[in-house]
C-alpha cells in the first residue's frame, strides 16, 4: 500500500507550479486569448491557411519576434526584479516598449501587462511589484507584458524559464485559438499544431532567456506588415 510522505506532497504540490498554471490559464484577466496577432487580417484577405502553414507562421513569430525581443526582456526583467533593482527594471521596460513597432501590438502589450500587475498586486505583498505598479501609475514605466509577467512571476517564485514558458505557450495558443474561432482549422488540428510547437518553444527560451538586454532584437518585416494591416481594419473580432 502506498503511503504519502511530506516530501512526496511537497514535490507534487508546489505553490509556484500552481501559480504558473494560474497565470497561463485563459481565466486570468489579461486579454491574452483575445488576440490574433494579425491572423484575422490574413483571414479577411481571403487566404486559406493549412495547419502546417499556421505552425510555420507561429514559429516565425517565436523565433524572430517574441523570442529575441519579449523573451530577452522577460529574462532581464526577472533578474532585476529578483534583485529589487527598480532602476534597471525600468530600463528593460523602456527597451521592450521601443521594440513594439506596431501601435496596436504595443497598446495590447501594455493593456495586458498593466492588468496583470494590477491583479497580482491586489493579493501579493511583493515590494518590487508594488514599486513597479507605482512607476506605471506615475508615468515612469509603460508596463509591457513581458516585463509585467517577469515581475509577477518573481512575486510567485516562478523560475524565469517557466515564466517564459507561460508567455510563449499563451502566445501560441492565442494564435491557434484565433484560427479556430475564425474557422481556419479544426480543434484536433489546433492541438496538433500546439504539440508540434513544443520543441520550438523550448529552443527559443534556451536561446534567449539569458541574453543580455544589449542583445535584444527582432526582425520579421512580413509579420509587421500583417499586424499593420490588422491595425487598419475597420471591423475586428480580435484586439490585434
MIFI-631692 format. One record per atom (N, C-alpha, C, CB): x, y negated, z; residue in one letter. Coordinates in steps of 0.02 Angstrom, whole numbers, plus 50000, padded with zeros to 5 digits. Glycine has a CB too. Layout:
REM MIFI-631692
XYZA/...
This chain:
REM MIFI-631692
500435006050000X/500005000050000X/500444993850000X/499525000050062X/500304989049956X/500704982949951X/500504978150006X/500634979749882X/501004975350041X/500874970550093X/501224963950074X/501104973150163X/500864958650075X/501134952150057X/501554949350114X/500574947150040X/502104945950096X/502534942650146X/502514935150133X/503264945250143X/502754931350181X/502774924050172X/503194922150112X/503054920750235X/503754925850101X/504184924350043X/503824925649978X/504824928550046X/503434931049976X/503044932649916X/502554927049902X/502674939349923X/502204924849953X/501704919649945X/502034913149922X/501334918450011X/502634911649949X/502984905649929X/503184905849856X/503604904649973X/503384911749833X/503584912449763X/502994911649716X/503914919249751X/502414914049738X/501814913749695X/501484906849699X/501314919249716X/501424904249758X/501034898149769X/501494892149781X/500564899149828X/501814889649729X/502214883649735X/501774877649718X/502834883949689X/501754872949762X/501334867049751X/501544863349689X/501364862349811X/502204863149674X/502444859649615X/502174862749551X/503214859549614X/502114869349551X/501844872749492X/501104871149483X/501954880349496X/500754870849538X/500044869049534X/499974861749510X/499704869949603X/500414857549533X/500404850549510X/500554850049436X/500904846349550X/501014854149412X/501164854449341X/500544856349300X/501744859449327X/500174861349325X/499564863349292X/499044857649294X/499274869649324X/499024854149350X/498554848549357X/498684843049306X/498594845649428X/499324841349296X/499504835949250X/499384837849177X/500224834049260X/499444844349162X/499374846549092X/498654848249074X/499814852549080X/498214848249123X/497514850049111X/497134844449075X/497164851749178X/496704846349029X/496294841348994X/495824837749041X/495904844748938X/495704840549100X/495274837349150X/495604831149180X/495114842249207X/496274830749177X/496634825049206X/496504818849163X/497394826449212X/496324813249194X/496084807449156X/496624802949126X/495654803249200X/496994805549077X/497494801349043X/497294799748971X/498174804849044X/496814803548944X/496614802448875X/497064805848824X/496604795148861X/497534810048847X/497994813448801X/497634817648749X/498484817748840X/497064820548769X/496714825048724X/496194821548681X/496374830548764X/496214814848681X/495774811048636X/496184807848580X/495394805648676X/496784810448569X/497234807648517X/497354812848462X/497894805448548X/497384810448400X/497554814848344X/498244813248317X/497024814348289X/498544807748340X/499204805548317X/499254805048241X/499734810248343X/498714802448212X/498704801248140X/498384806848099X/499394800248116X/498254812548130X/497964818148093X/497284816348064X/497904824248138X/496904812248099X/496244810148075X/496304806448008X/495894805648127X/496834802548000X/496944798947937X/497074803847880X/497534793947943X/497434809147894X/497554814347844X/496904817647823X/498054819647869X/496484819047873X/495844822347860X/495404818047814X/495464823647926X/495354811547829X/494924807247789X/495234805347722X/494764801047827X/495874806947712X/496174805947647X/495964811447598X/496934805647652X/495644816647625X/495414822247583X/495904827947577X/495254819747516X/496484827347609X/496994832547604X/496804838347650X/497684829847622X/496814844347624X/496674850347664X/497334853047691X/496304855747621X/497344854747755X/497954857247787X/497844864347812X/498164852547845X/498294868747794X/498274875547819X/498614875747888X/498614880447770X/498504881147924X/498794881847991X/499554881347989X/498584888548022X/499864884247939X/500594884047933X/500834876947922X/500834888647876X/500464873047883X/500644866147870X/500564861847932X/500224863247812X/500034863247971X/499934859648034X/500504861048082X/499264861548066X/500714867348086X/501274869148129X/501904865348110X/501404876748126X/502044864948046X/502644861348023X/502584853948036X/502764862647948X/501984851248031X/501884844148046X/502024842648119X/501164842048028X/501764846848164X/501884845848235X/502624846648251X/501464850848277X/502954851448218X/503684852348228X/504064846048209X/503934858348187X/503854842748155X/504184836648134X/504094831248187X/503904834248067X/503484830648214X/503364825948269X/503844827348327X/502634826348293X/503874833648347X/504264835548406X/505014834448395X/504134842748423X/505264836348337X/505984836348326X/506254829448307X/506154841148271X/505844825148278X/506104818848253X/505784812648285X/506004818448180X/505294813648329X/504984807948360X/504914809048435X/504294806548329X/504514813748456X/504374814748527X/504994817248564X/503804819748536X/505374821748534X/505964824448568X/506504819348581X/506244829948527X/506814816548528X/507374811948539X/507174805248570X/507714810648474X/506534803548568X/506314797148598X/505974798448665X/505834793448550X/505384801248665X/504994802048726X/505324806748777X/504304804748710X/505594812348752X/505914817148798X/506544814248828X/506074823748761X/506924810548788X/507514807148814X/507324802048868X/507904803748757X/506804798248854X/506574793348903X/506344796748967X/506004789048873X/505984802248960X/505734805749019X/506314808249062X/505294811748999X/506824811249030X/507394813849068X/507754808349106X/507874817249022X/507874802749074X/508224797249107X/507794794049162X/508414791949056X/507154793049147X/506704790049196X/506654794549258X/506004788949166X/506634801049248X/506584805649304X/507194804949350X/506534812949279X/507784804749321X/508394804149361X/508394797649401X/509014804549317X/508184792149370X/508164785749406X/507634785749460X/508044780049356X/507064788949447X/506544789449498X/506784793549557X/505904792549468X/507144799049543X/507394803249596X/507894799549640X/507724809549567X/508244794649611X/508724790649649X/508414784149675X/509334789049606X/507764783349663X/507404777249683X/507724770849655X/507364776749760X/507964771449593X/508294765749561X/507794762349514X/508924768049522X/507424757549541X/506894754349503X/507174750349444X/506484749849548X/507734746949454X/508014742849401X/508184747049339X/508654739349426X/508504752849350X/508674757249294X/508044760249263X/509144762849317X/507554761749305X/506914764449281X/506584759549234X/506454766049340X/506604753149251X/506304748049208X/506684747349142X/506294741349245X/507334748749142X/507704748549080X/507454753949032X/508454749449094X/507324759849058X/507054765349017X/506364763548993X/507044771949057X/505964760649036X/505284758449019X/505314753948957X/504954754649078X/505754749048959X/505804744348902X/506094747648840X/506254738348922X/506554752348850X/506854755748792X/506344759748753X/507424760248815X/505944763848787X/505464768048751X/504884763848724X/505194773648797X/504714758448759X/504204753948733X/504414751148665X/504064748248783X/505054749248660X/505304746248598X/505344751348542X/505984743248610X/505344757848559X/505374763148508X/504694764648477X/505674769448537X/504154762448509X/503484763748484X/503314758548431X/502964763648541X/503454760148368X/503414755248314X/502694753748292X/503804757748255X/502254758548300X/501554757648278X/501144755348338X/501264764248248X/500794749748331X/500444746748388X/499934751548419X/500114740348367X/499554755048377X/499054759548404X/499364764948448X/498654762848346X/499924767748426X/500284772848464X/500564769748528X/500844776048422X/500844763848522X/501144760348580X/500604758948632X/501474753848557X/500034756348610X/499494754748656X/499214761048690X/498924751148619X/499154766448652X/498894772648680X/499364775548733X/498774777848624X/500014775048719X/500514777448767X/500474773448832X/501224776948738X/500384767048827X/500334762748886X/499694764148925X/500374755348867X/499134765048888X/498504766648922X/498554773148961X/497924767048871X/498834778248929X/498894784748962X/499374784249021X/499144790048912X/499934780749012X/500424780249065X/500174776449125X/501044776949039X/499874770749114X/499624766849170X/499054770349207X/499394759949146X/498634773849169X/498094777649200X/498374783349243X/497614780449147X/498904786549218X/499224791949255X/499504789349321X/499784795249213X/499884783949318X/500184781049378X/499654778749428X/500634775149359X/499134775649403X/498604773249446X/498264779049482X/498084769249405X/498144784349446X/497804790249475X/498244793549528X/497624795349420X/498884794849511X/499324798249558X/499444794049621X/499984800049525X/499504787549612X/499634783249670X/499044783449719X/499764776149647X/498444784849696X/497864784949740X/497904790449793X/497234785749699X/498334795449782X/498394800649832X/499124802749846X/498004806749811X/499604798849821X/500304800349833X/500624794649874X/500684801349767X/501094796449917X/501444791449957X/502154790149930X/501474793650030X/502274791849867X/502934790849837X/503094783349833X/502964794049767X/503654781449862X/503844774349864X/504014771749794X/504434773349911X/504394775749755X/504594773449689X/503994773049642X/505134778049659X/503514777549651X/502904777249611X/502514770749626X/502454783349625X/502474769049690X/502134762849710X/502504756749682X/502094762349787X/503164756849684X/503564751349658X/503464750649582X/504304752249674X/503434756349549X/503354756249476X/502664753449457X/503444763349447X/502144755549493X/501484752849477X/501454745349491X/500934756549516X/501774743249545X/501794736149560X/502144732249505X/502144734849628X/502674735349477X/503044732149422X/502604731549360X/503684736149405X/502194736749347X/501724736449291X/501214730949302X/501374743349282X/500934730749361X/500424725649377X/500724718549373X/500124726849446X/501364718049391X/501684711549392X/501984709449325X/502214711449443X/501924713849274X/502174712149208X/502914713449198X/502034705049195X/503244716849246X/503954718449238X/504054725149202X/504294718649306X/503514729049194X/503554735549161X/502934736349117X/503604741349212X/502994740749067X/502434741949021X/502034748149040X/502694742648950X/502374753249067X/502024759349087X/501924764449033X/501384757549114X/502384765348985X/502294770448933X/502264777448963X/502864770048881X/501904781848930X/501754788448958X/502374792448978X/501364792348909X/502914792848938X/503484796948959X/503784794749026X/504024796748906X/503824788249037X/504104785649099X/503614786849156X/504264778149094X/502984785649144X/502464786749195X/502444794149216X/501774784549170X/502514798549167X/502504805749183X/503114807649223X/502464809849118X/503684804849206X/504304806349243X/504244804249316X/504894802749211X/503994798249328X/503914795849397X/503404799949435X/503714788349397X/502864801749402X/502344805849433X/502594812849448X/501714806149389X/502964815749401X/503244822449411X/503734822449470X/503584824949348X/504124817249474X/504594816649531X/504214816349597X/505034810449523X/503654812849598X/503254812349658X/502974819149679X/502674807449648X/502844823449630X/502574830149642X/503114835449650X/502104832049587X/503754833349646X/504324838049649X/504334843049591X/504304841749715X/504044840949535X/504074845049475X/504744843749441X/503484843449426X/505144848849426X/505784847749392X/505684844249325X/506144854449381X/506184840449304X/506104836449243X/505994840649181X/506714831949233X/506304846649179X/506204851049121X/505464853249116X/506654857249126X/505154854549174X/504454856449174X/504004850549158X/504254859549242X/504214844549179X/503834838549161X/503854837749085X/504124832249196X/504424839149054X/504474838748981X/504024844048948X/505204839748959X/503974849948979X/503524855048953X/502804852448953X/503564861448995X/502604849149007X/501934846249011X/501834841348953X/501824842649079X/502314837048941X/502244831848890X/502204834848820X/502814826948894X/502664839248804X/502684842048736X/502104846848723X/503344845548724X/501914850648775X/501344855148767X/500704851048757X/501274859748829X/500604845948799X/499994841848793X/499964838348726X/499974836648849X/500534835948702X/500564832748637X/500364837648582X/501264829848624X/500644843548584X/500504848548532X/499774850648533X/500944854748542X/499504851748593X/498804853748599X/498334848148576X/498644855748671X/498534841848587X/498104836348566X/498014836348490X/498384829648591X/498554837748454X/498504837848381X/498124843948357X/499204837748349X/498274849748386X/497914855848366X/497174855148384X/498224862048401X/497024852348442X/496334851248462X/495974846548415X/496294848648533X/496324841348393X/496034836748345X/495874840248279X/496504830748332X/496324844648258X/496214848448197X/495594852848203X/496834852748180X/495494855748261X/494904859948273X/494264855748270X/494954863448342X/494264850048303X/493674845848304X/493514842748236X/493754840348356X/494034841948196X/493924839348128X/493744844948079X/494554835848104X/493734851148102X/493554856748059X/494094858748011X/492934855048021X/494724857148027X/495274858647982X/495534865747991X/495844853747993X/495394868848048X/495584875848059X/495154878748114X/496334876448077X/495184885348124X/494774888848172X/495164889848238X/494554895648143X/494794891748290X/495094892248357X/495664897348359X/494564894248407X/495574903248329X/496104908248330X/496734905648296X/495874914748297X/496634902148240X/497204899148205X/497544893948248X/496974895948138X/497144890048285X/497424884948329X/497854887948383X/496864880848360X/497624893348413X/498024896748465X/498654899748435X/497604902248499X/498614902148375X/499204904948341X/499724899448329X/499004908248274X/499494893548308X/499954887948297X/500294886048362X/499564881848268X/499914885548417X/500204883748482X/500724888848503X/499664883248535X/500574895248493X/501044900548511X/501684900048469X/500724907448502X/501614898648405X/502194898148361X/502614891948375X/501974898148289X/502324886948408X/502694880848425X/503114881548489X/502214875148433X/503004886848527X/503354887548591X/504114887348584X/503154894048624X/504414891148537X/505154890648531X/505394883648514X/505394895448477X/505014880048472X/505204873248455X/505164868648516X/504744870548400X/504644869448556X/504584865348616X/505174866348663X/503924867048653X/505354872648674X/505924874248718X/506574871348689X/505994881948728X/506674872248624X/507284869748591X/507334862148595X/507304871948518X/506784858748584X/506774851448586X/506924848848657X/506094848748563X/506654852148707X/506794850048776X/507534850948792X/506364854048826X/507814856648775X/508524857948789X/508974852848754X/508714864948767X/508784850848694X/509194846248655X/509164839048679X/508994846548582X/508624837148715X/508504830148729X/508424828148802X/507914827948693X/508284832848846X/508114831048915X/508694827948952X/507874837248952X/509304829548933X/509894826748967X/510264821648923X/510374832248987X/509954819548869X/510264814548826X/510294807748861X/509884814048758X/510854804248859X/510884797548890X/510424792748853X/511604794848889X/510194787748888X/509714783048858X/510014779348799X/509464778048911X/510684778748799X/511014775448742X/510944779548678X/511754774348758X/510784785848685X/510714790248627X/510004791148604X/511014796948642X/509534787248631X/508834787948612X/508744786048538X/508394783548657X/508324789848502X/508214788448432X/507564791748409X/508814790748388X/507334789748351X/506804793248316X/506834791248243X/506104791648347X/506664795848199X/506664794248128X/506184798948092X/507384794848098X/505574796448082X/505064800348047X/504614795448008X/504644804548097X/504894792347956X/504514787147920X/503854789647891X/504934784447864X/503824795947869X/503194798447841X/502654798647895X/503294805347810X/502854800347956X/502384800448012X/502184793348031X/502694804048073X/502654788648029X/502484781648043X/501944779247994X/503114777248039X/502014781147931X/501524779047880X/500844782047895X/501764781147810X/500834788347915X/500194791647932X/499864787947990X/500314799147951X/500264786348041X/499994783048100X/499754775948085X/500514782848156X/500114772548041X/499894765848020X/499234766347981X/500434762447977X/499174771447941X/498554772447903X/497954773347949X/498614778547856X/498064777148004X/497524778148052X/497364771648088X/497714783548103X/497874767848103X/497784761448138X/497324756748098X/498454758148150X/497344757248032X/496964752747989X/496274755247971X/497354751547926X/496094761347995X/495434763947981X/494904760048019X/495394771447999X/494324758947987X/493784755148019X/493394759448068X/493314752347966X/493284765748051X/492894770248093X/493324776148114X/492244772648057X/493344777548180X/493794782748205X/493444787148257X/494414779648235X/493634793448257X/493414798048310X/493934798148366X/493304805148281X/494574797148348X/495124797648396X/495454790848404X/495644802848372X/495774789748462X/496074783248476X/496744782348441X/496154782348550X/497034787848415X/497644787348374X/497574791948314X/498284789048415X/
